[in-house]
Amino acid sequence: MSFHRKVFLAMALAIFGVSLVFIFLTHMTVKGTIDAGIEETRGREIKFLKKELINFYKNSHSWEHAERLPLLNNIHQEHPEILVFDPQGRKVYHEGTSPKKIVRRLGIHHQLKLNNKVIGDFYYYDPEVANFSKIMIGTPISVVFMLLVSGSVLVVIALILAYRIAKWLAAPLQKLLPVLERLGKGELGIQVQVDTKDEYGKIAKAFNHMSKELERAETVRRNLTADVAHELRTPLTIISGKLDHLQQQGEMIKPESLLPLQDEMIRLNRLIEDLRILSLAEAGKLTLNKTQTDIYELATQLKLALEPLVEEKSIQLEIDKQTDETDILIDVNRMKQVFLNLLMNALRYTPELGRVYFRIKKMKDDDRLTIVVEDTGIGIAPEHLPHLFDRFYRTDDARARETGGTGLGLAIAKQYVLSHGGTISVESKVNVGTKFIIKI
């Protein structure tokens, strides 16, 4: 059953239920009002008759000779009548000319009790009471009939409105279902139109976001497959070509001739190891050996290790310590690789006489330590920034291959930082410089 039909059915049942309850309550109210009116007009007579009949039974211990009671002598109504039955339903007293059936149907009925024991029933009847009883019988029936007729009309109108409302409520889902089916068939990135700002609108926005993310993930997967194949093909082509050349020469192979093959094998091993580490980090299965580490001392060690490259390019590498709280709990080897990767990139893309800064500071209202690697290099174009931490992404393919890069350095760096519960971001302006910000 479709959603809007379920909603319609629920609303229809609610309408019918409310209508029946209303009719029942109206009937009981009208009947109670008429009963109360009759009791009010004949209350004194009924009380007198009950008292006399109970006293007679109390004194006689039976209804024998009850016919001798002058019950109606003190009733000052026009043509009053009375009919009395014992607990077994036998007539024990009847005074009046009307048929017993009429008296029982149109008269006022009361039970007779003595010491909480039913000793009989009696009916009081006179023409005015009969008229009241006829009204009591006819009025509720008329009211119920009118309510049924008018209620039926209202129910039909309400059901039509309920059907319209059900369709209106289900309309956003009706739009979403075909798009969901298309997504299930592999049409990633498909979007549904968002027309409202209610819960349906939020669902549509969430679906659109999910669809885009699935499309992006599929694109990344395809690109990753292509990139891995490309990265593996390049060294394998070099190795294959070199081996073919050596075989065709038909001479003894000199050791130095194998050096290019060794370089490509090292490149392959590095690529495979980087992919393994990156997969572990993304799966949250990377093992971290955390120790309390002074980031300033670690930065000093990195500066000493990079001194040859710094001197070769005449670049100034400075450590800017802006806080005394430089101790944090990290995996030294993993974070050392992150900082080294960022510093190497900064030195690589900073021209001679440029500057590279390693800043250590603490921001207000933030307990984390902020590490900034900043350079005055060539910068990165804005279109590259969103993809900078993607696998195998290079802003300059030729430059990266010449320097032996695999395009995985920043992707690994990001995962190392995330595995420490930190964040890494980048800001850059072309021909001004680049700034990598780590908070950990």
C-alpha positions in Angstrom: 0.0 0.0 0.0 1.4 3.4 -1.0 2.2 6.0 1.7 -0.5 8.5 0.8 -3.1 5.7 0.9 -2.0 4.7 4.4 -2.3 8.3 5.5 -5.7 8.6 3.9 -6.9 5.3 5.6 -5.6 6.6 9.0 -7.4 9.9 8.6 -10.6 8.2 7.3 -10.7 5.9 10.4 -10.1 8.9 12.6 -13.0 10.8 11.0 -15.4 7.9 11.3 -14.4 7.3 14.9 -14.9 10.9 15.8 -18.3 11.0 14.0 -19.6 7.9 15.8 -18.5 9.2 19.2 -20.2 12.5 18.5 -23.4 10.9 17.5 -23.4 8.6 20.5 -22.7 11.5 22.9 -25.4 13.6 21.3 -27.9 10.8 21.6 -27.1 10.2 25.3 -27.2 13.9 26.1 -30.7 14.4 24.5 -32.0 11.2 26.2 -30.6 12.3 29.5 -32.1 15.7 29.2 -35.6 14.3 28.5 -35.3 11.7 31.3 -34.4 14.5 33.7 -37.4 16.5 32.5 -39.8 13.7 33.2 -38.3 13.0 36.6 -38.6 16.6 37.5 -42.3 16.8 36.6 -43.3 13.5 38.3 -40.7 13.3 41.0 -43.2 13.8 43.9 -45.6 11.2 42.6 -42.9 8.6 42.0 -41.4 9.1 45.4 -44.8 8.7 47.1 -45.7 5.5 45.1 -42.3 3.9 45.8 -42.7 4.6 49.6 -46.2 3.1 49.7 -45.3 0.0 47.8 -42.1 -0.7 49.8 -43.9 -0.2 53.1 -46.7 -2.6 52.0 -44.1 -5.3 51.0 -42.2 -4.7 54.3 -45.3 -5.2 56.4 -46.8 -8.1 54.4 -43.6 -9.8 53.3 -45.2 -10.4 49.9 -47.4 -8.8 47.2 -50.5 -10.7 48.2 -53.6 -8.5 48.3 -51.6 -5.6 46.8 -54.6 -4.8 44.6 -56.4 -3.4 47.7 -53.9 -0.5 48.0 -55.5 2.9 47.2 -52.3 4.1 45.5 -53.8 6.6 43.1 -56.1 8.4 45.5 -53.4 10.9 46.4 -52.1 11.4 42.8 -53.5 14.6 41.5 -52.8 14.1 37.7 -55.2 13.4 34.9 -55.9 9.7 34.5 -53.0 8.3 36.3 -52.2 4.6 36.1 -49.8 2.2 37.8 -48.5 -1.3 37.0 -46.4 -3.4 39.5 -44.5 -6.7 38.9 -42.8 -9.0 41.3 -39.1 -10.1 40.8 -40.3 -13.0 38.7 -42.1 -10.7 36.3 -45.7 -11.6 37.5 -48.2 -8.7 37.6 -49.2 -8.0 41.2 -51.0 -4.7 40.8 -52.6 -2.8 37.9 -54.8 0.3 38.2 -55.9 2.0 35.0 -57.5 1.3 31.7 -54.6 1.4 29.3 -53.0 -1.8 28.0 -50.1 -3.1 30.1 -47.9 -3.0 27.0 -48.5 0.8 26.6 -47.9 1.4 30.3 -44.6 -0.5 30.2 -43.4 1.2 27.1 -44.5 4.8 27.8 -44.6 4.9 31.6 -41.9 5.8 34.0 -40.1 2.7 35.3 -38.6 2.3 38.7 -37.2 -0.6 40.6 -38.4 -1.4 44.1 -35.7 -2.4 46.6 -35.8 -3.3 50.3 -32.5 -3.8 52.2 -30.7 -3.7 48.8 -32.8 -6.6 47.5 -35.0 -6.2 44.5 -38.6 -6.8 45.4 -40.3 -5.7 42.2 -40.7 -3.1 39.4 -43.4 -0.5 38.9 -44.5 1.7 36.0 -46.3 5.0 36.5 -48.3 6.3 33.5 -50.5 9.3 32.7 -51.3 11.0 29.3 -48.7 13.8 29.9 -46.0 11.2 30.8 -47.0 9.3 27.7 -46.4 12.4 25.6 -43.0 13.0 27.2 -42.1 9.3 26.5 -43.1 9.6 22.9 -40.9 12.7 22.6 -38.1 10.9 24.4 -38.4 8.0 21.9 -38.8 10.1 18.8 -36.4 13.0 19.5 -33.2 10.9 19.9 -34.1 8.9 16.8 -34.7 12.1 14.9 -31.5 13.7 16.2 -29.5 10.5 15.3 -31.1 10.5 11.8 -30.2 14.2 11.3 -26.7 13.6 12.6 -26.3 10.6 10.3 -27.4 12.5 7.3 -25.4 15.7 8.0 -22.5 13.6 9.4 -22.4 11.5 6.2 -22.2 14.7 4.1 -19.5 16.1 6.4 -17.6 12.7 6.4 -17.6 12.7 2.6 -16.3 16.2 2.5 -13.7 15.3 5.2 -12.6 12.2 3.3 -12.1 14.2 0.1 -10.1 16.7 2.0 -8.2 13.9 3.7 -7.4 12.3 0.4 -6.1 15.6 -0.9 -4.0 16.2 2.2 -2.6 12.7 2.0 -1.6 13.2 -1.6 -0.1 16.6 -0.7 1.9 15.0 2.2 3.1 12.2 0.0 3.9 14.4 -3.0 7.6 15.1 -2.0 8.2 11.3 -1.5 6.6 10.6 -4.9 9.2 12.9 -6.4 12.0 11.3 -4.4 11.2 7.7 -5.2 12.0 7.7 -8.9 15.3 9.5 -8.2 16.2 6.9 -5.6 15.5 4.1 -8.1 17.8 5.9 -10.6 20.5 6.2 -8.0 20.1 2.5 -7.2 20.7 1.7 -10.8 24.1 3.5 -10.7 23.1 7.1 -11.8 25.4 8.7 -9.2 25.2 12.4 -8.7 21.6 12.7 -9.6 19.7 15.5 -7.7 16.2 15.9 -6.6 14.5 19.3 -6.6 14.2 20.9 -3.2 10.8 22.8 -3.0 10.3 23.1 0.8 12.2 23.9 3.9 10.4 21.3 6.1 11.5 17.8 7.0 11.0 16.7 3.3 13.2 19.5 2.2 15.9 18.4 4.7 15.6 14.8 3.4 16.0 16.0 -0.2 19.1 18.1 0.7 20.6 15.1 2.6 19.9 12.9 -0.4 21.4 15.4 -2.8 24.5 15.6 -0.6 24.7 11.8 -0.4 24.4 11.5 -4.1 27.1 14.0 -4.8 29.4 12.3 -2.2 28.8 8.9 -3.9 29.6 10.4 -7.3 32.8 12.0 -5.8 33.8 8.7 -4.2 33.2 6.8 -7.4 35.3 9.4 -9.3 38.1 9.1 -6.7 37.9 5.3 -7.0 38.2 5.4 -10.8 40.9 8.0 -10.7 42.8 6.0 -8.0 42.7 2.9 -10.2 43.9 4.9 -13.2 46.6 6.6 -11.2 47.9 3.4 -9.6 48.0 1.8 -13.0 49.8 4.8 -14.4 52.3 5.0 -11.5 53.1 1.3 -11.7 53.3 1.4 -15.5 56.0 4.1 -15.6 58.7 2.3 -13.6 57.7 -1.1 -15.1 58.1 0.3 -18.6 61.5 1.7 -17.7 62.6 -1.6 -16.2 61.2 -3.6 -19.2 62.9 -1.3 -21.7 66.2 -1.4 -19.9 66.1 -5.2 -19.7 65.3 -5.5 -23.4 68.2 -3.2 -24.2 70.6 -5.2 -22.0 69.5 -8.5 -23.6 69.9 -7.1 -27.2 73.5 -6.1 -26.4 74.5 -9.7 -25.8 77.3 -8.5 -23.5 78.1 -9.0 -19.9 76.0 -6.7 -17.8 78.0 -4.1 -15.9 76.9 -3.3 -12.3 76.4 0.3 -13.0 74.0 -0.6 -15.8 71.6 -2.0 -13.2 71.5 1.2 -11.1 68.5 2.7 -13.1 66.7 -0.6 -12.5 67.4 -0.4 -8.8 66.1 3.2 -8.7 62.8 2.2 -10.3 62.5 -0.8 -8.0 63.0 1.6 -5.0 60.4 3.8 -6.5 57.9 0.9 -6.8 58.6 -0.2 -3.3 58.0 3.3 -2.0 54.8 3.6 -3.9 53.4 0.3 -2.6 54.4 1.1 1.0 52.9 4.5 0.8 49.6 3.0 -0.5 49.6 0.4 2.3 50.2 3.0 5.0 47.5 5.3 3.5 45.0 2.5 3.4 45.7 1.6 7.0 45.3 5.2 8.1 42.0 5.7 6.2 40.7 2.5 7.8 41.6 3.7 11.3 44.0 0.8 11.8 47.2 2.7 11.8 49.3 1.9 14.9 50.5 5.0 16.8 53.4 4.9 19.4 52.6 8.2 21.2 55.2 9.8 23.5 55.4 13.2 25.1 57.4 15.3 22.5 58.8 18.8 22.4 57.8 20.2 19.0 60.4 22.9 19.2 63.2 20.3 19.6 61.8 18.3 16.8 61.7 21.3 14.6 65.4 22.1 15.5 66.4 18.5 14.4 64.5 18.9 11.1 66.3 22.2 10.5 69.7 20.6 11.0 68.8 17.7 8.7 67.7 20.2 5.9 70.7 22.5 6.2 72.4 21.2 3.0 69.3 21.9 0.9 68.7 25.3 2.6 72.3 26.3 1.9 72.2 25.0 -1.7 69.2 27.3 -2.5 70.3 30.2 -0.3 66.9 30.0 1.5 66.4 31.1 5.1 64.7 28.5 7.3 63.4 30.0 10.6 61.8 28.5 13.6 59.3 30.9 15.2 58.4 29.8 18.7 55.5 31.9 20.0 54.6 29.8 23.1 56.4 27.9 25.9 53.9 25.1 25.8 55.4 23.0 23.1 55.1 19.6 24.6 52.4 17.3 23.0 51.6 13.6 22.9 52.3 12.3 19.4 53.8 9.5 17.4 57.2 11.2 16.7 58.1 9.2 13.6 54.7 9.8 11.9 54.5 13.5 12.7 58.2 13.9 11.8 57.3 12.6 8.3 54.5 15.1 8.1 56.7 18.1 9.0 59.5 16.9 6.8 57.1 16.5 3.8 55.8 20.0 4.3 59.2 21.6 4.8 60.6 19.7 1.7 57.7 21.0 -0.4 58.2 24.5 0.9 61.9 24.4 0.1 61.3 22.8 -3.3 58.9 25.5 -4.5 60.6 28.5 -2.9 63.0 30.4 -5.1 66.5 31.4 -4.0 66.8 33.9 -1.3 63.3 33.1 -0.2 62.1 32.3 3.4 60.5 29.3 5.0 59.0 29.5 8.5 58.2 26.8 11.0 55.9 28.6 13.5 54.8 27.1 16.9 51.9 28.9 18.7 48.8 28.6 20.7 45.5 30.3 19.7 43.1 31.8 22.2 40.2 29.6 23.4 42.0 26.5 21.8 43.9 24.0 23.9 45.5 22.5 20.8 49.0 23.4 19.6 49.1 25.2 16.2 52.0 24.4 13.8 52.3 26.5 10.7 54.7 25.8 7.8 54.9 28.9 5.7 56.9 29.9 2.7 57.4 32.8 0.3 57.4 30.5 -2.8 55.4 30.4 -6.0 52.1 29.6 -4.3 49.3 27.3 -5.5 46.4 28.3 -7.8 43.0 28.4 -6.2 41.6 25.6 -8.3 44.2 23.2 -6.9 43.6 23.9 -3.2 40.4 21.7 -2.8 42.3 18.6 -4.2 45.7 19.1 -2.6 45.2 16.3 -0.2 43.8 13.8 -2.7 45.8 10.8 -3.7 48.2 11.2 -6.7 47.2 14.8 -7.1 50.0 17.0 -8.4 49.8 20.7 -9.3 52.8 20.2 -11.6 53.1 16.7 -13.0 56.5 17.1 -14.6 58.1 18.7 -11.6 56.8 16.1 -9.2 58.1 13.2 -11.4 61.5 14.7 -11.8 61.9 14.9 -8.0 60.6 11.4 -7.5 57.3 12.3 -5.9 54.5 9.8 -5.9 51.7 12.3 -5.3 50.8 10.6 -2.0 52.9 12.8 0.4 50.1 15.2 1.4 47.4 12.5 1.4 49.5 10.6 3.9 50.3 13.7 5.9 46.6 14.5 6.3 45.8 11.0 7.5 48.6 11.1 10.0 47.3 14.3 11.4 43.7 13.0 11.5 44.8 9.9 13.3 46.1 12.1 16.0 42.7 13.8 16.3 44.0 17.0 14.7 43.3 19.0 11.6 45.4 20.2 8.6 44.4 23.0 6.2 46.2 25.1 3.5 46.1 28.7 2.4 47.9 30.0 -0.6 48.3 32.9 -3.0 50.1 32.6 -6.3 53.5 34.4 -6.3 53.1 35.2 -2.6 53.5 31.9 -0.8 51.8 29.0 0.9 50.8 28.2 4.5 50.0 24.8 5.9 48.2 25.0 9.3 48.2 22.0 11.6 46.2 21.9 14.9 46.9 19.0 17.2 
